[in-house]
């Protein structure tokens, strides 16, 4: 899936426990169980500061909580579109290809 700014993002959920998203050729793996220790472990591109994010499926969304705090990022399907809400800004990503069932 692709956003208008050239950022390519895809999401996949398996057994409602794992999710992966890619952005600018980076893949984030996480277990979506709400536990910070099992969530995203990454670093910022700007200054290599660590990023830790707890993730869980709730209310039909993948909810992301940086540093285990409040939900600041959500991802959910709306039809074939992936809707991302990132710190209050909404992006709607349209499929760019058909995936096998």
N, C-alpha and C positions, 0 to 999 in steps of 0.2 A: 504494500500500500504506500502511497506517496502523498506528502503534504505539499502545499503550494510553494513553500520556501525551499524546496529541493531536499528536504530532510525525508529520508525513506524510513518508514516505520512499519513493522509487521508484528502481529501478536498471535500467539497460539496457546491454547490451554489444553492440557492433557490430564484427564482424570480429576479435573478441578483442583489440582494441587500444584502444577508447575506452569510457568509462563516464561516466555522469552520475547524480547522486543529488540529490534535492531535500529540503530540510528547512526548514520554515517559510517557504515560498515562495522559497527561495534555491536556485539550481542550481549545482552544482560540475561543471565540465568538466575532464576529465583524459585524457591518453593513458596507457594502462596498459602501459607498456613498461619500468617499473622505474627510469626516469631521473628524478631529482628535478626537473630543469629542465622536464620535460614534464608534471609532476604537478599537483596542486591548488595554486592560488595564491589565498589568501583572507585574511581578517582575522578576529580574534575579535570577537564581539558585545560582550564586556565592556569591552575597552579598546583595540580596534583594533590589536592586535599582529598582525604577519604570521604566517600559517600556510603552510608548504610541506610537501607530502606526496607522496612517491613512491608509485606504484601499479603493480601488475603482477598478472597472472593466474598462479597457481601452485597445484598440488594441488587443482584444482577450485574455487578461491576467488579473489575479488578481494582482494588483500592490500595494506594501506595502511601505509606507513612514514613517520610524521611526521619531518620534517627529514632524511629518508633513513636513519634509524636502524633499530632492530628493528621487526618487524611488531607493531603494537599494535591494529590494527583489521582484521577480515576480514568479508567478505560472501560468502554462498554460497546457492544454491538448494537446498532440501530439498523435493522435490515442487513444489508451487505456492508454498510459503512462502519468504520471504527471511530467512535467519538472519544476524543481525549480532552479532559479538562485538566489543565496544568496551571496551578496557582491562580485559578480564576479565569484563565484564557481558554476558550474552546476551539478545538480544531476538529474538522470532520475529514477523515481520510477515506477516499474512494478506492475500491479494488482496482488494481492495474492488470490483473490476470485472473483466470479461473483456476481454482485449486481443486484437486481431486477430492472426492468424498471420502 
